[in-house]
Amino acid sequence: MRIGVIGATWPDAFAAHIIAGLSALGHDPVPLGSFNWLGGPYTSRAASIVRKALPALDERGQQRIARSALENDCEVVITVEQHLMAGAVRQLRRGGAKVALWFPDSLVNLGRQLVLLAPYDALFFKDPYLVRRLRATLGLPVFYLPEACASRTSPPLGTPGTDRHLVIAGNMYPSRIRLLERLLAAGIPLRLYGPGFPRWAGPTPLRAVHAGRCIFQVEKAEVFRSAVAVLNNLHPGEIEGVNARLFEAAGAGAAILTEYRPALPDLFAVGEEVLAFGDFDELVSEATRLLRDDGLSAKLGDAAARRAQEDHTYEKRLTALLEKVS
């Protein structure tokens, strides 16, 4: 099928992985662009402010994207951005396209919940709690669909555990900063990557262990694989589901120390494919265990990679999505 994809396509972007997954399945993906006219992986907050102040820009941009999808004869349109307005969804459906949202964020980032007023053919969320509540009360075509990892045709890169740090790559927000400061004070060695610290974060000892840059694609996979473990703490807004980093790290063959959520045991075998923590003491205990056991990182990373490639690729997820939509 010819399938339109709405979303940013910077390196490692969700929409970029969907496009690659659709191609691998033999479909004809059409990148339709993003509503985030400011571009880049770390400007969504600024785009949100502009969007609220100038809604007419959104409307024109969405009409343009909808026209492009219909001009390209897209049979299905998948958006990963929740700002597609009801009028644009109706326009796409009148033109014969099926329209689906695959939302990759926590429920706290649903904003004004406008997605619930748009006539989507299907809505996919990664949090089982959100799916249950919306199904129980609103009668919408809502489905649970976790995120995924890119398919790999070669062994994982790097040698597990050669970098004797716990690695984390991502934004710095208050609960994460506080947790990492506590870990550093407890003597756990950290190495951080990402866009750095906002000015409001103030002085923090974490600046000394931050690389001061983002990592993407092959470099990210090498960093993850080589680390003692990838630390995957979760935003408090992740109620029952997990995030993209869990699957990214597993696909790279990294040892993973992740914050526990109820969906985790259905995705990975806890203790065999990933390690999990429910509180700070458990986090320190598991981190110390990883640092002391030279072979544990490789054992966990190899097991996680096997599970990810068997069960959690974009091809698997998109097959399930298209079965619901087509």
N, C-alpha and C positions, 0 to 999 in steps of 0.2 A: 504494500500500500504506500501511497504518498502521504506522509505524515508531517504536519507542521509542528514546530517546537518553539514556544515562546519562552525566552529566558536569555540571560547573559551567557556568553561563551568564552569568557576569559579562561586561562588554564585551570583545570580541575573544577570548573563550574559544573553545577548539577546538570544544566541543560546540555553542556558539551558532552558529558558522559551519556546522556540519553540519546543524543544524536549518534554517537559512536555505537551504542548498543543497538539502535534501530538498524544501522548499516550492517552490523554483524548478523542481524536476523534476516537480512535480505530486503528490508524495506527501503524506501526512498525518502529520507528525512529532508525537510526544508527548514533551515534556520530562519525564523521570522523576526528575530531581534528581541530587544528588551524594553520594558517600560522605564527602566532605570537609565534615563538619558545622561546621567552623570558618569556612568560607566564604572568598571572596576569592582573588585570583590568586597571592598570595605567602605562603600559610599552609600549604602542603603538608607542609613539614618538621614543623611543630607537629602537624598532623593525623596524620602517620605515627607520631610518638611516642605520642600518645594511643591510636592504633589498636592499637599493640603492647601497651600497658598494659591496655587494656580491649577485648579482642576480642569480648566479648558485644555491645557497642554496634554493631560492624560487622555481626554476624550478624543482629541485629534490623533494622538499617537495610536490609540487603540483602534480607531476606525481605519487608519492606514495599515496596521498589522492585520486586521480582519480582511481588508480588501486584498492584501498580498496573499493571504492563505487561500482565498477563493480564486484569485487569478492563477495560482499555482495548482489548482484542482486538488487541494488537500482533502482527503477523505476523513482524516482524523486530525484534530489539533490538541496537543498536550501543552498546557502552560504550567510552569513551576512558580509563577508569580501570582499572588492572590489578588492583584489589583484589577484584573480583567472585569469590567463592568457588565451588568446584566444586558445592556443594549448590544455590546460587542458579542457576547455569547449568543444572543438571539440572532444577530446578523450572520454569524457563522453557521448556526443551525439552519436558518432559512436557506442558506446556500448549499445545504446538503452535507455539511461536515458534522461529525461527532466531536464533542468537546469534553475534555477531561482536565481536571486540576490534580497535579501530584505535588502536594505541599511539603517542602522539606524542612520546615522549621517547627519550633514548639508552639503550643496553642497561644502563648502570650503574645506572639507576633502575628496573630490573625487580624490585628488592628480593629477596624470597625465591622468586621465579619461580613463584608459585602458579598463574599463568595456564596453565602447562604441564600442570597436573593437572586443569584444568577441561575438560569436554567441549564446547568451542566448535565451532561449524560452520566457522568460519574465523578465523584470526589474521592481522592485517595490521601489518607493521612497516616503518619508514622506512629501515632500515639493511640494504643488500643482504648484508653480511657475516653479520648475525644470521639473516637468512632462509636463507642457504645452509647455515649450520651446523645450524640446527634441522631443516631438511628432510633433510639428509644423515644425521643421527643419530637423530632421534626419530619420523620418519614422521608428523608432524602436518600439518594443512591450513594451512600457513603461506604468506603471500604478501607480496611487496614492494609497498608503496603509500606514495609520498612524501606530504608534506603539501601544502597548496594555498593559493590566494589567493581572496578573495571576488570574485565577478563584478562588473563595473562597467559601468554604462550611460552614463557621461559621461566626458569627457577627464580626465586626471590633474589634481589640484589644484596650484596653486603654480607658480612659475617655477624651473626647475632651476638650482642653483648660486648663488642669491641669498644663501644663508647659507654663508659661506666657512669651513665647518667640516666635519669628518667627524662624523657623528652615530651614536650607538649608544643603543639603548633596551633595558633588561633588567636582570636581577640582576647584582650584583657578586660574583664568586667569585675565589679566589686567582689562577688562571691569567689571567683577564681583567684583574684589577687590575694584575698585573705587566706584561702586554702594553701596557696603556694608559699606564702610567707611563713605559715606555720610549718610546712614541710621543710623549708630551708632551715628554719630555726631548730628543727628536730634532727638536722644533720643529713638529710636526704639530698644527694647531689642532683641538681636540675639543669636542664638546658632548654631554653625557650626560643621559639620562633614565632613570627607574626608581625603585625603592623606596629607593634610597640605599645607604649603606655600613653593614654590620653593625659592632658595636663592636669585634669582634676584628680588623677591618681596620686599626685604628690610624690614626695620622696619614698622610695621603697628599695629594699636590698635586692629585689628581683631584677632591677635594671642591670646589675653586674653580671647576671647569668643569662641575659637576653641577647641573642645574636644581632638584633637590630634589623632584621630583614625577614621577608616571607620566603617560604620554600614551596615549590610546586613539582608535580609530576615525578620525573625520574629522581631528582634530588630528594624530594620528600620521601619517596620509597626507600632510598638508600639510607637516609637519616633514621627513618622509623625502624628499618630492619637491623641496623647496627646498634641501636640503643639497647640498654638493659631492658627497658620497656617503654612503651608509649603510655603516658598517663592520660586517661580519658575521664576527666571529671565532667559532669553534666550540669547544664544550666538548671536552676531550680524549677524552671517552667517545663522541663521534661518530666511529665508526671509518671507515665508508665513505659514510654518508649525510649529508644536510644538514638544516637546521632550518626552523622556521616563518618566522623573520624573513626568510630569503631570498625566500620567496614573497610575504610581506606587502609587502616593499620593492619587489619587481618589480611587484606589482599596483598600487602607488601611483605607478609611473612614476619611481622613484628610480634614480639611478646606484648601483651596488652594488660594493663591494670586499669580496670574500668569501674566507675561508680555503678552500683547495682540498681537496676530497675526491673519491675515484674516481667517485662518482655524478654529480658536477657536469656534466661534458660531455654527458651524456645528457639533462639538463634545460635547460641554457642554453648558448649558444655563447660560450665563453670568449674574451674580447677584443673581441667584437662586442655581446653582450647584457649581460655582466657582466665585471668584472675579477677576477682571482684572485691569491692569494699563497700561497707554500709556506713562506717563512721571513721573518724580520724585515726583512732587507735588501730583499727583493722588496716587502714591504708598504710600507716607506718610499718606495721608488722609484715605485710605482704611486700612492700618496697624493700625492706631489709632482707627478707628471704630471697628476693630476686638478686640483690647485690651480693649476697653471700654464696649463692649457688651458681657456679659458672655455666653449668649446662642447662639451666632451667629456661633461659631466654630462647635458646634454639628449639627446645622441646615444645614450648608453648607456641612460638612463632610458626613452626612447621605445621603444627596441628591446626592452628587458626587459618593458615593459608589454604590447607586442604579443604576445610569446611567452607571457607568463603568461596572458593572456586567451584565447589560442588553445589552450593545452595544459595549463594547470595550475589550472583552477578547481575548486571543490568539486563542482560538478555533474559534471565529468569524472571526478573521483576516486570519487564516490559511485556513479556508473553502473558503474564497474569493480568496486567493492566488492559491489554488489547482484547483479551477474552471477555472482559467486563464491558468494554465500550463498543466493540464491533458487532 
